[in-house]
Amino acid sequence: MSRTNRRFLLRKSTEDYLPGAVARPADGHGRDSALTRRRVSQVILYVLLVIGALVALVPMLWMLSASFMPTGEASTYPPHFFPSKITFSHYGELFTRLNLGRYLFNSALIAFTVTGISLVINSMAGYAFAKLRFRGRDRAFRILSLGLVLPVQVAMLPLFLLMKNLHLINTYWGVIIPGMASIFGIFLIRQYALSIPDDMLDAARIDGASELRIYWSVVVPGILPILATLAIWTFLATWNDFMWPLIVLSDEAHYTLPVALANLSGEHVQDTELMMAGSVLTVIPVLAVFLFLQRYYIQGVMAGSVKG
């Protein structure tokens, strides 16, 4: 038998006795079916996401559309989705007769001040609990974390009495001070800061950097994504806060936008178009802040998912 024939027979016999030799066509078919199932599941997922997005967007789109409708058209039956005639009179009335510009300024001042100060305080405290070594650190953090399970309403009466003793009732600072630090913010920063390598901090200390310099030059750039996430969360919560400003502020000139809109709904309960215009102006700053910090927010969410 020639060498070529021996090689052919050896290869054929080897292929016949391979475990997966007969199953090759089946494996290819199974791979195709698995790929098909994966594509179908992706299509179903995308369809469900689109439906969910539409369910969430339709009320907001109708709110925007109703703000441009003539008076009374939003209350007609069957309801109209698009205005028969676009009018800007409701927006003009909000700023001229109802002085909405003052309430926008109050809300912006309080929200931006609370967000800026809370980012500094929460990041410093979270970094200290994560990386600095001091006596009672873990015990203090556990006690602090217990506050996460307490409802916010429980602390309102003690806070009000404290603000009253400090003569801060009916002032901007009476609304700002309770929001300058939060247990959730400290917890969030602390969990994220744990991922910062200790070797990097030790190298900075060896180079002679102070703790404040290490915080500003090493820690802050490393936790920037989670700071953006916390900034959006804090700004959104402060901007939409209704209960605490309602309790602390008694002068109408100090009202925030949610409190002013609540009073507006009582006075103009039948003017749906006017209320929709006020709601649109309330949503715009939140969307602007989210779009501005969107890139960092997504980085924080993705980093958190990878770490988890």
N, C-alpha and C positions, 0 to 999 in steps of 0.2 A: 504494500500500500504506500502510495506516495506521501510525502510530507504534507502536501496541500490537502489531501483527502483526510489525513489524520487530524489536522487542525480544524477542518470543517466539522468532522464528527464530534470532536471534543467540545467545540463551541456549541453545537446543537444539543448534545447531552447535558451540558452545563445549563443551558437556557431552559431545558425541559424540567430540570430538578430545582430551579430557583423558586423560592416560596411565592414570590410575587409575579412569576412569569405569566401565569394564566390570568391573573387578576388585573393585568395592566389596562386592558380596555375598560374594565369595571372601575378602576381607579380614576381614569380620565373622565368617565361618565359621572362618577361621584363628585369629582372636583368641579365639573361644570354645574351640577345640580346645586352644590354648596354655594358656588358663586352666584347662581340665579336666585337662591333663597336670600343671600345677603343683599343683592340689589333690590329685591322686592321689599325686604324689611327697611332698607334705606328710603325707598320711595314712600312707603307707608309712614315712616317717621317724618319725612319732609312734608307730606300732606298734612299730618297732624299738627306740625309746627306752624304751617301756613294758616290752618284753620284757627289755631290758638292765637296767632298774631292778629288775624282779622277780628276775632272776638274781642281782643283787647283794644284794637285801633278804632273800630266802628264807633263806640261811644265818644271817643276823643274827636274823631272827624265830625260827628254830628254836633258836638259842642262848638267846634270851630265854625261850622256852617251856620248853626243857629245864632251865633253872635253877630252875623251879618244880615240876619233876617229882619224885615220890618216888624214893628211891635205887634204881638199877637199871633204872628204866623207860626211860631214854634208850638203853640198850644192847639192848633187846628187838628181836626180828625178827618181823614187819615193824616198822620204827621208827614211833613215834608222833609226830605233829606237835604235838598238843595234850596237856597233862597230864591224866591221868585224875583226879587230885586235886592241887589247888594247895597247895604247902607252901613256907614261908619258912625252913625249918630250915637250908638250906644257907647262906643269907646270915647267919643268926645264928651258925653254926659258923665262918664266915670271920672274924668279928669277935671272937668269944669264945675259941675254942680256937686259932685259927691267927694271931691278932693282925694281921689284914689292915689294920686302921686305922693301925698304925704305918707300914706300907709305902705306904699311900696318902698319908700325910703326907710321907714322904720323897720320893716322886715329885712331889707337888705343890710342895714347897719347891724342889726342883731345877729343875723345868720352868718355874715362874713366875720364878724368879731368872734362869735362863739367858735366857728370852724377854725379860724387861725390860731386862737389861744389854745383850744383843745388839742390841736395837732401837736403843739409844742409840749404841753404838759403830759398828754397821754404817751407820746413817744419817749420822753425822758423817763417817765415812771415805768413804762414797759421795758425799756432797755435796762433800767436798774434792776428790775425783778428778774430779768433774763440772764444778765452777764455780770453784774456787780455782786460781790460777796460781802454780806453784812449779817450780823446776828439777827435771827428771827425773820429772815427774808421769806423762807418758804411758808412759815406759819402765818405771817402777815398776808401773803398772797392768797392762802387758802381762806382766811377770814374775809378778805376782800372779795373773793370769788363767790362767797355766799350771798352777796348782794345781788347777784344776777338772778336769783330766784325770787326776789322780792318785787312785787308790783310797784310801778312808778307812783301810783296814787297813794301808797303808804307813806312815802316821804314828803308829800306835798304839804301836809299840816306842819311838821317840824321845820321845813324849809320856809314856809310862810312866816312862822313865828320868828325864825332867825333873821329873815329879811326885814321884818318889822322892827326888831331890836336894833338892827343896823341902819334903820331909817332909809331903806332902799325900796319901800313900797311906792308904786307908781313912778318908777324910774327905769331907764334902760338897763342899768346894772342889776336891778332886781331880777330881770329876765336872763341876763348874760351869765352872772356868776354861777348859778346851779349847773349850767351846761359847759363850763370851762374844763371839766374833767368827768370822765365816765368810766364806770367799771368795765363795761364792754370794750371801750377803746383801749384801756390798759391791758386787758386780757388779750385782745387781738394783736396788739403790738408785741406783747411779751412772747406769745406763741410763735410769731414770725421771726423775732429777733433771736430766738434760740438757734436758728440755722446759721447765724453768723459765726465763722470759725474763730475759736479762741486764739489761734496762732496769729491771726491778723491783728487782733486787739493787743496781744502781747508784744508784737513787733512794733506797733505804734508807741506803746509805753516805753520800750527799750530806746526808741529814737527820741524820747523826751517829750512826747505829746501829752498834754493834760487831758483829763477825762472829758472836759468840755470840747477840746479840739478833736478827740477821738469820736465823740458823739456827732459832731457836726461834719467832720471830714470822712469818717469811715462808716458810722452807723446809719446816718440819714440817707446817703446814696444807696446803701444796701436794702433799706426798708421803704424806698420810694414808692414801689407799686402798692404796698399795703397802706401807705399814707394816703395815696390817692383814693383807694377804696374807702378808707375811714373818712376822708374829706367829703366824698359824695354822700355817705351815710349820715354824717353829722349835719351837713348843710340841708339835706332833704328833711331830716327829723326836725331841725330848728325852724326851717321855713314853713313847714306844715303844722308846727305845734300850735294847738289851739287852747288847751286847758290851762297851762301855766301862765301864758300872757293874759288870759281872761281873768285869772285869780289876782295877779300882781298889779296889772294896769287898770286904773280907774279913769284916767283922763283920756278922752277921745283922741287928743292930739298925739298920744303915745301908742295908739292901737297898732297892732300888726295886721297884715293883710287878712289872715284867716278870721280874726276877731271882727274886723271891719266888714268882711263879706257876710259873716253870720248876722250882724246887725242889718246889713243891706237886704238880706233875704227876708228879714222880718218886716222891713218897711216897704219892700217892693216884691211881695210874694207872688204877684201875678205877672211881673215883668220877667219872663223867662229869658228873653234875649239879653237883657241887661245883666242878669246873673251869669249867663254863659260868657259874655264878654269879660266879666270880672274873673271868671274861672280860667279863661284863656291867659289872661295877664298873670295869673298865679302860677300857671304851669310853665310859661316861657323861661323864667330864670332857672328853674330846676333843669330843664332840658339843655339850656346853654351850659350850665356847669357840668352836666354829665357828658355832653359832647366834647367839652374842653379837656376833661380828664379821662375820656373813654379809653385811650391807649394804655394809660397806666392802670386803670381799673381792670382791664382784661388781663394785663400782665400779672396783677395781684391775684386774680381768680385762678389763672392757669398755674401760677407758682404754688398757690395753696392746694390745688388739686394734685399736683405732682408730689408735694411734700406729704400730703395725706396718704 
